[in-house]
């Protein structure tokens, strides 16, 4: 295969760092921190791929005997970087397993105007996880079906929220171009829960008040806490979502305490000084202060193999490194190999796992029923 399929390392929580993180947290933050960590959902690659394998088998059963599987990739929005996205990574996996196990062809398409598409064909809308559902809804809202084919669109996403599911269905129903199509979910899905299921905003304030927001300002505690608890305390072996959906600053190890809050404020002062003196280059003294402050954070990364992190992960997580970001992942593996403790990458034999069972007590399964546009129902919120 032209595009090599890479696999992630195993990234469970680092138990030693978890203890250090909690101990170093401000006294009034510890209970909330402890509750946050205990209610974090960690999805191993084995579990993740088990869902993919099961759902792919269900798709194959629905296929017309002589027809391929089509995977829709939103190439236009992703431009030349589409190969560094999770949906293309999953397309490669689906392509490989469909060929090896089922002798089926898989074709990537970027629009529904393909002459190769026929009535009753299956088109997969692929992603690893849906949080708020905004991105996938944007994709579905602009989908066009100019040849008016009777297509079966399947949201091939094994992990999603009830909020995201509802938003996606609403956008499908509003898109008149898809009137001739049906829409369904994968055979089984894992419904993820927001932080609000485990704690309220008043509890979360005890964490957030020791952080700065993403514009270098103090949080509007009540407002921002209410928004943040709608995010999801979940991560995968292949990634932690960005700050719009998850908590990279916490998983990255930034301890919520006075020391780190003061350190961040001092960095903000330096940055503002630099902005106010645009005509003057940053002096050696300025750079020295900034370097010292950046190395002064108290950080205990919560995720195994991410112990090298030493600066805050405010907006995006740089670890775990997604295996589909080739250059970054290669550099990450080289870094890991330099560590004294040996690290074993997951075997490529995982691609052949067919009997993997997802053993998570919070797993919620949903049987997919293909429905017409006029009869599709909203997922129930909890």
N, C-alpha and C positions, 0 to 999 in steps of 0.2 A: 504494500500500500504506500502511496506517495507520501501521505501525511502520517508520520509515526505517532502512535497512540501512547501517551505517557500516563503513568499511574501515580497517585499521591502516596506519601508516607503515612504512617499511622500517627495521629495527633491527639491522644487522650489528654485529659487535664493532668498537669504536673502537680501531684499531691503535695510535694514539699513546698512548691511555690504558692500553692493555694493557702497553706498554713501561714506562710510568711506574709502573704498579701493581706489576709484577715488580721493578723497580729499588728501589722504596720498601719492598718486603717485607723482613722480617727475613732475614738471610743463610741461616739454617737452614730457612726456609720457601720459598725461591725455587724450588727444584727441584720441590717438590710443587705450588706455584702454577702454574708453567710447564706441568706435566703436566695439571693440572686444566683450564687454558684450552685447551690443544691438543686435549683430549678432550671439549670442550663441543660439543654438537650444536645448531646454530642452524637452525631451520625457518622458511624464508621463507613469506610469505603465498602466493606462487605455488605453492610445493611443497605447502603445506597444502591449498589449494583444489583442486589437481590431484588429490589423493587423494579429496576429497569428490566432485568431478565424476565420476571414474571409478567410485566406489562407488555413486553415485546412478544412473548409467547401468545398472549391474548390477542394482540393485533394480528399476528400471523394466522390465527384461527378465523379471523373475520375476513381475511383477504380472499378476493377471487383467485382461483387456482393459478392462473397464468399472469397475474398482475404483480408489479413491484410495490414497494412502500415508498411514498414520497415524504421527504422531510423539508418543511418550509423554514428557511433561514432569512431573517430580516437583513439582507445584505446592504440595502441602501443606507439605512441608519448607521450601520456598523462600519461601512466603508471598507478600507483595506485591512482593518484590524479585526474583521469578523472571525478570523482563524484563532484569535486570542480570546474568544468568548466561550462560555460554558456550553452554549447550545451547539456550537460546531464540534466541540470535544465530544459531546454526547452523540452527535451525528456519526462521528468516526466510529464510536463504540457500537452503535446500532448497525452500522454498515458491516462491521467485522463479524458480529455475532449472527446477523441475518444470513450472511454468506456461509459461515462455517457450520452453523447448526441447522439452518432451515433451507439453505440453498436458494435464498431469495435476494433479489436485487433491491438496492436502496438508492434512490436518486435525490440529491439536494436540489430544491427549486427556490427561486427568489420571487416568484409571482405565480398566480393561478391561471396565467394565460398560456401555459405550455400546451402545445398540440398533443403531447404524449399523455396528457391527463384525459381520462375517460370517465363516463358515468360510473358511479359506485366505487371509485378509487378512494383510497385512504390517504389523508395528508396529516402528518404529525406536526403539531406546533410544540417544539421541544425547548425545555429549559430544565435546570436542576431544581429550582425552588422558586415559588412565587410568594412574596411577602405582602405588600399592599396591593399588588396586581396592576399597578399603574403602567409599567413597561409593556407587559403582555397585552393589556387593554388597548394601548396605543397601536400595537401591531394589528390587532383584530379590527380596530375601528377603521383602518385605512385599507384593509384587504379588499381586493376587487375580484370578481368572478365574471369577466367579460364574455366568456363562452357559455355562461349559465349551465355549467356542469353540475350534476348531482353528486356532490363530493361529501365524504365523511371526514369532518375535521375532528381530530382527537387532541385534546390538551395533554400531551405526553409529558407531564410534570409530576414526579412522584411525591413531592413535598410542597404543600401550599397551605395558605391560611384561608379561613372561611371568608374573611374580608376580600382577599384576592380572588377567590372563586366567584363570589357574588359580582365583583366589579367586572371580571372577564365575561361572565354570562350576560350581564347588562349591555356591554358593548357589542357582543355578538348579536343580541336581539335588536339593537339600534341600527346595525349595518344592513341596509336593504339590499346591498350587493350580494349578500350571502343567503338570500331568501331560499335558494334552491339547495342549500347545504344543511347537513345535520351537524350537531355539535355534541361532544361527550367528553368525559374525563377518562383518565386511564382506569384500568380494571381495579387496581387498589391504589389508594393514596394515603399519605400520612398527613393529618391536619396539624399544623404547628400552632402553638398558642403564644399570644403576646405576653409581655411581662405583667400586664395588668391582671392576668389570671392569678398571679402569685403574690403581688403586692400592690398597694394603692400609691397614689402620688405622694401622700404625706410620708410614707416610708421611704420612697425613692429619693425624696428631697435630701435625706441624710447622706446620700451618695453624691448627688449632682451638685450640691452646694460647694463641694471641694474641687470642682472642675470649672473650666472656662468654656464658653460656647465657641462655636467655630468661626466667630468673627472677633475673637479676642476680648469678649466682654463678659461681665458676670451674667449668669443665667437669670432669666426672669423665673424664679424658682417654681411658682405654682403653675404658670403657663407651660414652661419647658418640661417640667416633670410630667404633666398630663400628656404632652406629646410623646415624650420618651417611653413611657410605659406602654405605648401602642406598638413599640418595636419588639423584636423577637430574640429571646435569649437562646439562640441555637447556632451551632457551627458544624461544619463538615470537615472530613479529612482533607478535602480539596480547597476549602476556603472559609473565611469569615466574611459575611456581607459588610458593606460599608455603613456609615453612620446613619444613612436614611432608613435602614432596615434592621440593624443590629447594634452591637456595642463594642466596636473595635478598641476604644480606649480602655475598657475594662479587661477584655481578653488579652490585650497587649500588655497589661500589667501595671498601668498607671494607678498607683495607690491613692485612694481618696483621703487625703490628709492635709493639714495646714502647710506642711513643708512644700509639697508639690504645688499647691495653689499659689503660694507666695512665689515660688520659682517661676511659674507660668506668668504671673503678673509682671515680674521683673523682665522676662523675655519680651513681653508685650511693650513695655516701656522702651526697651532698646529698639524694637522694630519701629515704633512710632517716631523715635528720634531720627532713625534713618530715613523715614518717609518725609519728615519735615526738612531734611537737609539733602534733597535730591541732587543738588549741584555738587555736593562734596562726596568723595569716595569714602567708603567705610574704612575707618582707620584701623591700624593694627591693634590699638587698644580696644576698639569696639569689637573686633573679631575675637579677641582674647576673652572678653567678658561673655560674649555669646557662646563660645565654646565651653567655657567653664559652667555656665548655666545649663546648657544642654546635657552636660555630663553629671549634673547635680540632681537629677530626678531620682526618686525612689521608685524603682520599677521591678516588679516580679511577674514576668509573663506567665499567664495561667495555663498556656498550652505547651505540651511537650514538643521539643525540637524548635521552639521559638524563644529559647532562653537567651539568645544573642540580642534580642531587642533591648535597646537602652535609651530610646527616645519615645515620647508619647505617640500613640496611633490615634490621633483625633478623628480623622475623617475616613481613612481607608486602612485596611489591615494589610500589612506586608508579609504576614505569616499566619497560617500556612500559605505557602506560595502555590497558586493554582498551577497544576501541571500543564495546562494549555497555554500558559505564558512561557514559551520555550526558553528564552534567554534567561529570564529571572529564575526559572525552575532549575536550569542547569547550574547556575551560579549558587543557588541554594543547596543543591545536592553536594557540590564541591565544599561548601562551607560546613555542612553536616559531617562529611567524611573526615574533616580535620579534627572533629571532637574526639576526645579520648574514648568515649563510650561508643561502641559499635552500633550502627543503626541499620536495620534491615528494611529495605523498601518492600512494599507489597508485591507479591509475585504476580506475574502476568497470567498465571493460571486462574486468577480471579475472574478472568474474562470467560472462563468455562463453567463458572459456578451456576448450577441450575437448581440446586436444592437448598440454597441459602434461605434461612428462615429469619425474619425480623422479630427479635425477641425484646421488644421495648414495651413496657406496661402502658405507656401513653399512646401507643400506636392506635390510630383510628382508621379503619378500612371503609372504603366506599366502593360499592360495585357500580361500574359505569353502565349506563343504559343510553344507547344512541337514540336521540330524539330529534324530531323535526323542529324547525325554528318556531313554529307556532305553539309547540307544547313543552319547550325547554323550561325547567323550573330552577329557581334560585336555590343555592345551597343555604341551609339553615345556619344562622349565626348562633354561637354559644357565648 
